[in-house]
Amino acid sequence: MVNINKQKLTPYALIAPVLIFMIVTYGYPLILTFKYSFQQVSLIGSNNTFVGLENYKNVLLDSKLYGTLILTFKWTILTVFLKMCIGFIMAMFLNGKIYLKKTLTFLMLIPWAIPQVVVGILWSWILNGDYGYLNYYLQEIGIANKVIPWLSEPTLAFISTSFVDAWIGIPFITMMFLSGLGSIDDSLYEAAKVDGANSIQRFIYITLPGMKKVILIALTLTTIWTFNTFNVIYVLTSGGPMGATETMMIKIYNENFGKYNLGVGATLSVIVFVILTILSMFYWKQISRDE
């Protein structure tokens, strides 16, 4: 009886350190954020004033919030689309019989392995309108006849920051899709070939159904991470020009460390948490339905 109880408790004992770490590093800050969202937070001392729903009222009645939310969703949709589509294409390519497959896979992971701040600095040099490498080479080969303001024109800055974040995230998505493709039984493709199915039909009726769960998981993680992107945007544009790249994360940072409205910053953080929780529940509901 004692041995049986020990066997039942062993898994919980093994994951206990991880759970404690998660509670300390994620749970406690989350609780504080909810607490501060109901307070007028003082930067000096602990004289925080309880204001109830005043912060939520001020934030939700601010018309600028909805513009920022729309911009964030647009930026997230574009970036996730790039990550998922290019990642899937690269996974299909690497899943085939190609030369130097391991080397190419290793090189592909480099953008993802480099710290985001470093990547942001590198791309800020490349995309700089005055002395950037991209403008230089575009003019050298005759594609552009003038300087292109990649980071100082609103629309171009929006697209450029999205592209750079996608460039960072594509390797991870590619590896997820690559593992999913590897789990599909090759005999299914062989049987489909025998039945006369072409490559498009095999992709639609074998590859996509076999990858559905992986795609949903990748979509969930990518959406959450992309929505929460801060480093790349801040290093490249700091939310500019003219607020063209001021996503919710940048707005939260500006409220906390620019205007020192910690209560408002906490309220915005809670709103983001609720949005991402709803999105996650929707995705996981789709996954559990398939099971």
C-alpha positions in Angstrom: 0.0 0.0 0.0 2.8 2.4 0.9 4.7 1.6 -2.3 1.5 2.3 -4.4 1.1 5.6 -2.7 4.7 6.5 -3.3 4.3 5.6 -7.0 1.3 7.9 -7.2 3.1 10.8 -5.5 6.4 10.5 -7.4 5.2 12.3 -10.5 3.9 15.2 -8.4 7.1 15.4 -6.4 9.1 15.6 -9.6 7.1 18.5 -11.1 6.8 20.3 -7.7 10.0 22.3 -8.2 8.8 23.5 -11.6 5.4 24.4 -10.3 6.9 26.4 -7.4 9.2 28.2 -9.9 6.2 29.0 -12.1 4.2 30.3 -9.2 7.0 32.5 -8.0 8.1 33.9 -11.4 4.7 34.1 -13.1 1.9 33.8 -10.5 3.1 36.4 -8.0 3.7 39.1 -10.7 0.3 38.3 -12.2 -1.4 38.7 -8.8 0.4 42.0 -8.2 -0.7 43.3 -11.7 -4.3 42.5 -10.9 -3.9 44.3 -7.5 -2.3 47.4 -9.0 -5.0 47.7 -11.6 -7.4 48.7 -8.8 -5.0 51.2 -7.3 -3.4 54.5 -7.9 0.2 53.3 -7.6 2.8 55.5 -5.9 6.4 55.2 -7.1 7.7 56.2 -3.7 7.0 54.0 -0.8 3.9 51.8 -0.5 1.2 54.5 -0.2 -1.0 53.1 -3.0 -4.5 54.3 -3.0 -7.4 52.0 -3.8 -9.5 53.4 -6.6 -11.8 50.5 -7.5 -12.7 50.4 -11.1 -11.5 53.9 -11.9 -8.5 52.7 -13.9 -10.6 50.4 -15.9 -13.2 53.2 -16.5 -10.5 55.6 -17.7 -8.8 53.0 -19.9 -12.0 51.7 -21.5 -13.4 55.1 -22.2 -10.2 56.2 -23.9 -10.8 56.0 -27.7 -7.0 55.6 -28.3 -7.2 52.2 -26.6 -9.3 50.7 -29.4 -7.1 52.2 -32.1 -4.1 50.6 -30.4 -5.9 47.3 -30.1 -6.9 47.3 -33.8 -3.3 48.1 -34.7 -2.0 45.3 -32.5 -4.4 42.8 -34.1 -3.4 43.9 -37.6 0.3 43.7 -36.8 -0.2 40.3 -35.1 -2.3 38.9 -38.0 0.3 40.0 -40.6 3.2 38.6 -38.6 1.6 35.3 -37.7 0.6 34.9 -41.3 4.2 35.3 -42.4 5.5 33.0 -39.8 3.0 30.2 -40.4 3.1 30.3 -44.2 6.9 30.7 -44.6 7.5 28.2 -41.8 5.3 25.6 -43.4 7.0 26.1 -46.8 10.4 25.7 -45.3 9.3 22.6 -43.3 8.1 21.0 -46.5 11.4 21.8 -48.2 13.5 20.5 -45.4 11.3 17.4 -45.0 12.3 16.3 -48.5 15.5 14.6 -49.6 17.9 17.5 -50.0 21.6 18.0 -49.9 23.2 19.3 -46.7 19.9 19.0 -44.8 21.4 19.0 -41.3 23.6 22.0 -42.2 20.7 24.0 -43.6 18.5 23.1 -40.5 21.3 24.4 -38.2 21.7 27.6 -40.2 18.0 28.2 -40.2 17.9 28.2 -36.4 20.4 31.0 -36.0 17.9 33.9 -36.3 15.8 32.3 -33.5 18.8 31.6 -31.3 20.2 35.2 -31.4 18.8 37.5 -28.6 15.9 39.7 -30.0 17.6 43.0 -28.9 20.7 42.0 -30.9 18.5 41.1 -33.9 16.7 44.4 -33.6 20.0 46.4 -33.6 21.3 44.5 -36.6 18.1 45.1 -38.6 18.1 48.8 -37.6 21.4 49.1 -39.3 20.2 47.2 -42.4 17.0 49.2 -42.7 18.4 52.6 -41.8 17.2 55.2 -44.3 20.5 57.1 -44.4 23.3 54.5 -44.3 21.5 51.2 -44.3 22.8 48.2 -46.3 19.4 47.5 -47.8 19.0 50.9 -49.4 22.6 50.9 -50.6 22.4 47.6 -52.4 18.9 48.4 -53.9 20.3 51.6 -55.4 23.5 49.8 -56.6 21.6 47.2 -58.6 19.1 49.8 -59.9 15.9 48.6 -58.1 15.6 51.9 -56.1 16.5 55.3 -57.4 16.1 57.0 -54.0 16.4 56.3 -50.3 13.5 54.2 -49.0 12.4 55.2 -45.4 11.9 51.7 -44.1 11.6 52.8 -40.4 10.5 56.4 -40.7 7.4 56.1 -42.9 4.3 54.7 -41.0 3.2 52.0 -43.4 6.8 50.8 -44.2 7.7 50.8 -40.5 4.6 48.7 -39.8 5.6 46.2 -42.4 9.3 46.3 -41.6 8.8 45.5 -37.9 6.4 42.7 -38.8 8.9 41.2 -41.2 11.8 41.3 -38.7 9.7 39.7 -36.0 8.6 37.0 -38.5 12.3 36.5 -39.5 13.0 35.7 -35.8 10.1 33.4 -35.3 10.0 31.4 -38.5 12.8 28.9 -37.5 10.8 27.8 -34.4 7.6 27.3 -36.4 9.6 25.5 -39.1 10.9 23.0 -36.5 7.4 22.4 -35.1 6.0 21.7 -38.6 9.0 19.6 -39.5 8.4 17.4 -36.5 4.7 17.2 -37.4 5.6 16.1 -41.0 7.9 13.5 -39.7 5.1 11.9 -37.6 3.0 11.2 -40.7 3.2 7.6 -41.9 5.0 7.4 -45.3 2.8 4.4 -46.2 -0.2 6.8 -46.5 1.6 8.7 -49.2 2.6 5.4 -51.0 -1.0 4.1 -50.9 -2.3 7.4 -52.2 0.2 7.3 -55.1 -0.9 3.8 -55.9 -4.5 5.0 -56.0 -3.5 7.8 -58.5 -3.6 10.8 -56.1 -1.4 13.7 -57.3 0.8 15.8 -55.1 -1.9 18.4 -54.4 -4.4 15.8 -53.5 -1.9 14.1 -51.2 -1.2 17.5 -49.5 -4.9 18.2 -49.0 -6.0 14.8 -47.8 -3.0 13.5 -46.0 -0.6 16.3 -45.0 -3.0 18.9 -43.8 -5.2 16.5 -41.7 -2.1 14.9 -40.3 -0.7 18.4 -39.4 -3.9 19.9 -38.0 -3.1 19.5 -34.4 0.5 20.7 -34.8 -0.8 23.7 -36.8 -3.3 24.7 -34.1 -0.6 24.4 -31.4 1.8 26.4 -33.4 -0.9 29.0 -34.2 -1.7 29.3 -30.5 1.9 29.8 -29.4 2.7 32.1 -32.3 -0.3 34.3 -31.7 0.5 34.7 -28.0 4.2 35.4 -28.5 3.6 37.8 -31.4 0.9 39.7 -29.6 3.4 40.1 -26.7 6.3 41.3 -28.9 8.1 44.2 -27.4 11.9 44.0 -27.9 12.0 44.1 -31.7 9.5 47.0 -32.1 11.0 49.0 -29.3 14.6 48.7 -30.7 13.5 49.4 -34.3 10.9 52.2 -33.9 10.0 52.6 -30.2 6.4 52.6 -31.4 6.8 55.3 -34.0 6.7 56.9 -36.4 3.5 58.7 -35.4 2.3 55.7 -33.4 2.3 53.4 -36.5 3.9 50.6 -34.5 2.6 51.4 -31.0 1.2 48.0 -30.1 -0.3 47.2 -26.7 3.1 46.1 -25.3 4.7 49.4 -26.3 1.7 51.3 -24.9 2.0 49.5 -21.6 5.7 50.3 -21.5 5.0 54.0 -22.2 2.3 54.2 -19.5 4.6 52.6 -16.9 8.0 54.1 -17.7 7.1 57.1 -19.8 4.1 58.6 -18.0 4.6 56.6 -14.7 0.9 55.6 -14.7 1.6 52.3 -13.1 -2.1 51.7 -12.3 -3.1 52.3 -15.9 -0.2 50.2 -17.1 -1.4 47.3 -14.9 -4.9 47.7 -16.2 -3.8 47.5 -19.8 -1.8 44.4 -18.9 -4.9 42.8 -17.4 -6.8 43.6 -20.6 -4.1 41.9 -22.7 -4.1 38.9 -20.3 -7.9 38.5 -20.8 -7.6 38.8 -24.6 -4.9 36.2 -24.8 -6.7 33.8 -22.4 -9.8 34.0 -24.6 -7.8 33.3 -27.7 -6.0 30.4 -26.0 -9.2 28.8 -24.8 -10.7 29.0 -28.3 -7.6 27.3 -29.9 -7.4 24.6 -27.2 -11.2 24.0 -27.6 -10.5 23.3 -31.3 -7.7 20.9 -30.4 -9.8 19.0 -27.8 -12.7 18.7 -30.2 -10.4 16.9 -32.8 -9.3 14.5 -30.1 
